[in-house]
Amino acid sequence: MTDLEGTQASSVDDAARSGFSLLALLGVGAVSALGLTWFLVSWLVLGSPLTDAIGETVGSLAAILLVVSIIGAARASDPTGRG
């Protein structure tokens, strides 16, 4: 048995794993709903081939996630903490 096998997690680790905030869950739900909606509109309404509709949806979601990542990085690096 090594030294690390017998140790217990600290309360700091437990607090860090508490889950997502309500705002984060709402954001994930909104992005998922927008992606599904765009896929269905592209495929069924606009008549795009299935592979094109999937590609458009993946590209749109990648752009959204890029914007979210940039905003998150800007908020994390804000020295004033006002975000």
HUHUBEL-V439697 format. One record per pair of residues at least 24 apart in sequence whose ideal C-beta (glycine too) atoms are under 10 Angstrom apart, sorted by the first residue. I is the first residue (numbers start at 1). GAP is how many residues later the second one is. Records with the same first field share a line. If there is no record, write none. Layout:
# HUHUBEL-V439697
I->GAP  GAP
This chain:
# HUHUBEL-V439697
27->37  41
30->34
31->29  30  33  34  37
32->29
34->26  27  30
35->25  26  29
